[in-house]
Amino acid sequence: MNDEDYLKLVPKRMCDAETNNGITTILFIKKATFIEKIFFRKLINKPYKIDLDEVGTFIWGKINASKNIAEIAMLAKEHFGEKIDPAESRVIQFMKQMHSSKLIMLFEKQGNE
């Protein structure tokens, strides 16, 4: 899938998050492997945490299953200006990482566009 196709997709959060002092921490439970189930039972179902930076926190806050990635990139560009250049590719990279980690789901926008 090329970057133009990603811009049309709509992200939806698949895990919880908490915000403290303006920084978001994503909370998720990783599916345990067979070995982890046998040797590391105490760690199963323990929430993992990912601390986002200022840009990641802003983008995470805009993921609401209604805005597509292009709209989120435009909002990030307006908010951060040159700090986030090139905004579209940075937002796409963030979404790819979150999607590959199964922290968000990406789908095509339904209805009239």
Secondary structure as GFF3:
##gff-version 3
##sequence-region A 1 113
A	DSSP	alpha_helix	3	8	.	.	.	ID=ss1
A	DSSP	beta_strand	9	13	.	.	.	ID=ss2
A	DSSP	beta_strand	16	20	.	.	.	ID=ss3
A	DSSP	beta_strand	23	28	.	.	.	ID=ss4
A	DSSP	alpha_helix	34	39	.	.	.	ID=ss5
A	DSSP	three_ten_helix	41	43	.	.	.	ID=ss6
A	DSSP	beta_strand	48	51	.	.	.	ID=ss7
A	DSSP	alpha_helix	54	62	.	.	.	ID=ss8
A	DSSP	alpha_helix	69	80	.	.	.	ID=ss9
A	DSSP	three_ten_helix	81	84	.	.	.	ID=ss10
A	DSSP	alpha_helix	87	100	.	.	.	ID=ss11
A	DSSP	beta_strand	104	108	.	.	.	ID=ss12
###
